[in-house]
């Protein structure tokens, strides 16, 4: 049996490669080159850097496995970076890691799995896969503090049948202990928190540089439409934001709407942020079919706590209706549905709505 391991240069993918080798697999390591500087080289700051690729190469050498760097810069630019900029220009708050997994990373890696004659694709994500008579199931990680199931919600039965996530069965401390025991150079390497194409800087600076039309100055208005200040670009704001508004109102104010067509930022009280649900687009279900709509929990941001919700049809689309009013629900973010520790599916928040919570709750 042969395994293709996506090696990011971090400790998780390093240990994933070692674990698959210990199981008797012939392992091939690969790194996707997804972003390049002006000279065409991998970035030197952030994640997915030239240093990360070098760490991956050295771990592969320690494990005595073949290792390749695959160029997907053009696909990443079109599928992730351009969509990231477009979302901000439309007043939405995107999650580029999800878009990367959906449009580039897993598609590319699964294609290479076949091309290189491998049986399974392995990544260092902290999530778990189970298989039974009902099919393949995507579950949260053993270590809840490192769970990454949220960014994998778009994986379906065909993908899960060919993927292994070995470190999802371990805590982060156990992963680092295995790496240290094996003498892997990544054992103590800190986790990256940066967007690979932004690097060590601020994503707002990146947007101003790459998508200057998204940084058009405009008014800050209250919910009655009265101008109360000015701003330097809607890219500086996201729904629910409280700090950095540049407006003194005597009591807390929050961003409640972004209107990029007129470069307008609307601020209001916390109660103005309360919504009863959201409409979703690009919805997918892990099982391939919609689940029963009741008894679900939804995560509305990567690190947010799940909220009780019901899924319902709304014309050709889907709606999530929350059991209680929620604040800071931002269009562009993913809403991922769970039942217990199992991922049911998810989609992108298209818009929110404010009617009263469903009486069934």
LINTA-V275115 format. One line per field, one symbol per residue. burial: # if it has 24 or more other ideal C-beta (glycine too) atoms within 12 Angstrom, else .. A space follows every 50 residues. Layout:
burial = ???
This chain:
burial = .####################...#.##########.....##..##### ###.######.##.#.####.##.###.###################### ##########.##..#.############......########..##### ######..##.#########.#.###.##....####.#..#.######. ..##.###.##..###.#####.....##.###########...#.#... ..########..######...#########.######...#.#..##### ##...#######.....######.###############..######### ###........
